[in-house]
Amino acid sequence: MKQRFPLLMTWLCFGYAFLYGPIISLMVYSFNESRLVTVWSGFSTKWYGELLHNSGLLNAAWLSVKIASMNAFLAVILGTLAALALVRLKNTRGHASLSVMVAAPLVMPEIIVGLSLLLLFVAMEKIFGWPAGRGQTTILLAHVTFSMAYVAVIVQSRLAHMDSSLEEAALDLGARPLKVFFAITLPIIAPSLVAGWLLAFTLSLDDLVIASFVSGPGSTTLPMVVYSSVRMGVSPQINALASIIISLVSIAVLIAGIIMSRQQRQLAREAGIDGA
């Protein structure tokens, strides 16, 4: 085992360098004075200043963040309800069908999902008159459709390993099911809800293919702007914006990790007290 340790550490370092090397390079070149993103010509913060005056890029970024935030909240709510149904209704007749429907967006190609949702929205507009055209609403609905499946899988895994005797004891003592959910179930699955929220937010913020199908005039998201600019050359302002997003996301992940770690330690202490 000791002989394999240096080899394992080497592969680990190589893996981390492969994953995070490009991100670090992007953040470094956001302080590049040159307009060419691959040629270093000196340290400068001018691209951060020019980014503040680029209304098109900032509006696209704000739209992506707004849609991603709303998508994350809706996906957590709907995904949690789906996970509860999958765990609590194991022996019912429609459990297999529900499992397939929840898992389908996870394996379906994005281009198929985007095209099918586009056809659905067009048909709904003709029949019901809603949604009126393609825009922020259709992008949000499309993102909720696939991101809630990821949340359902995460929450389902947590619920499956939860001690159901706690809920049964509370019900036996006279607590209502809704009270049991908010007082016992929700605090236990809170770490999975945070993880699902972050994953849904990231998936929505990063989506390009599905948003390209269901978006319309005036609803251009940040990935669409970045993709269209690649063909004409990436602006250093995009590096600056990406560095800001990476920093904010890293802080959010760090805070979420601290909260989840504290909750796990608290649950472990409570379990130790109960065991004693």
N, C-alpha and C positions, 0 to 999 in steps of 0.2 A: 504493500500500500504506500509506503514512504517513497518507493521508487517511482510510482505513478503520479505522486503529488505534483512534482514540477511540470510534468507533461499536461496534467489537467489544468494547472494554473496558466500555462502558456496558451492552451486553447481557450480558456476563459477570458484572458486578456485580449486575445485575438478577436473573440466574439464581441466583447464590449467595444473594442476599437472599430470593428466593422459597423456596429450599430450606431455608435455615438460620434465617430469620427466625422462623418458628413455634417452632422448637426453642429458640432463645434466649429468646423470649417465655415459653415454658413454664418454663424454668429461672429466669427472673427472678421470675415470679409464684409460684414455690415458696417464696419468701421474703416473700410477701404476708401481712400480718396478718389481712386480712379472710377470711371463709369463702367469699365470692364470688370465684371464680377470675378474673373479668374486671374487678373493681373494686379498684384499688390504694388501700390505706388505711394504709400504713406498712410499714417493714422489720421482719421478725420471723422467727425460726427455730423457732417453736413447732410447726409442722407436722412438722418432722423429729423432734422429741421425741415427738409423738403417734403418728407412724408406728411408732416402736419398740414401742408398746403395742398396735398393731393386729395381733393375731395372725392374723386371717383374711387380710389383705392380704399379710403377710410369708410366710405359709405358701404362698399362691398364687404369690408371686414365687419362693420357694425351689423349689417344684415345677417351675416353668417353667425355671429355671436348671438344675436337675438333669436334666430331660428333654432340654433343649437341649444340654447337655454330652455326655450319653451318645449322643444322636442324632448329634452332630458327629463323634465318634470312629467310630461304626459307619458313618456315611455316607462318611467318608474311606476306610475300609478297603474297603467294598463298591464305592464309586465308583471307587477306584483299580484294583481288579480288573476292573471293567467297562471302564475306559479302556484297560487293558493288552490286554484281549481285542479291543476295537475297533481298536486300532492294529496289534497283532501278527497278527491274523487277517483281514486285509483281503481276501485272495483266497479265503477259505473260503466254503462254500456258505451258511451261516447268518449271514453278516455283515450283510446287509441287514435281516434280521428282528431281529437283536440291536440294530442301530442304531435301528430303529423302537421297540422296546420300551424302550430307554433314554431316547429323546426324548419318548415319550408323556406322562410326568408333567409335562413342561415346558409343554405346550400344553393339557393337560386342565383344564377348569374345576374349581376346588377343591370345589365342591358335589357334582360328579359323583364325584370321588375320595373324598370323605368318605362319601357314601352307599354307594358300592361297597365300601369297606373295612368299613363297618358291617355290611353284609349278609354279607361274608366272615367277619368275626369271629363273628357269630351262627351261621353255618353250621358253623364250626370248633368252636364250643363244643358244639353239638348232636352232632357226629360224634366229636370227639376229647376233649371235656371241657376243652379249653384254647383260648384264655384264658378263665378263669373270670370272666365279667362284663367290663364295660368299666371301665378305669381307667388307671393309669400305664403299664402294659405295652402296652395297645392304642394309647395316644397315641404312645408311643415307636416302635412298629412302623409306625404310619401316617406319622410324620414321617420315618423312615428311608426309607420307600418313595418319597417325592417328592424329598427333599433329596439322596439319593445320585445322582440324575440330574444335578443341578447340579454336583456334585463331579466326576462322570464327564466332563462337557463341559469343565470347566476343566483337569483332568489330561490329557484326550485332546489338547487343544490344545498343551500343553507337550510331551507325548510325540511328537506329530507333527513338531515342529520340533527334536527332539533328534538329535544326531549319533550314529547307530547304530554308526559305526565304533569308538567307544570300547568298546561292549559286545562287538563282534565281536573286537576285539583281546584283550580280557580272556579271552574264551572260547578263543581260539587259544592263549593262554599257559597254559591248563589250569585256569582258574577255573571252579567250578561255577556253574550258572545262578542259584542262590539267592545265592551270594556276589557275583555280578555285580550282582544287583538291589540288594542292601543296600550295596555298596561304591561303585557307579557310578550306577545308575539313580535310586535313592532320593535321594541328595544333589542330583542335577540337578533333579528334579521337586519338591524340598522347598518352594520358594516357592509352587507351585501347590497343594500339600497344605495349606499354611497358609491360603492364600486360600479354598480349599474348606472348610476347617474353620470359618473365620469366617463364610462365607456360610451353611453348614448350621446353625450355631449361631443366626445371626440369623433365618433362615427359621423355625426351630422356635420360637424365643422369641416371634416375632411372629404365629404362626399362630393364627387364631380359628375359621375355618370348619370345617376338618377336625377340629380338637380338639373342637368342639362336637358332632360326630357320634359320635366314638369314645370320648368321656369318660363317666364315670359318677359316682355319689355319692362324694364325698371326693377327687375328682381334678380340681378346678377350677383351671385355669391362670390366670395373670395377665391375659392378654387377655380371657378370659371375665369375670373380675371387673370389669375396666375397662369392658367393653361393657355389662354389666348395670348399672353405676353411672351410666352416661351418661344413662340414661332418668330417673334420679332426681336428677341433678345431680352433676357431677364434684367429688369432695372434693379440697381442696388437698393432702391426704396423697398422692394419686396423682401430683400434680405433683412432690412431694418425692421419691417413689420413682422416678419417671421421670428426674429430674435425676441421681439416684445411678447409675441404669443407664446413662444417656448418658455420664456421666463415666467409668465403668468401661470401657464399650465403646470410648470414644475413646482411653483409655490403651492398651487391648489392640491396637487398630488401629495406633496409633503405634508400639508395640513391634514388632508384626509387620512394619510398613513398614520400620523400621530394620533388622531381621534380613534381610528380603528384599533391601534395598538393599546391605547388606554382602555377602551371598552373590553378588549379581550383579556387584559390583565385583571380588570374588575370582575369579569365573569369567572375567571379562574380563581380569584380570591373568594368570591361568593360560593363557588363550588367546593372549595377547600373547607370553608366554614361549615357548609351543609354536611360535608362528609365527616367532619370532626364531630 
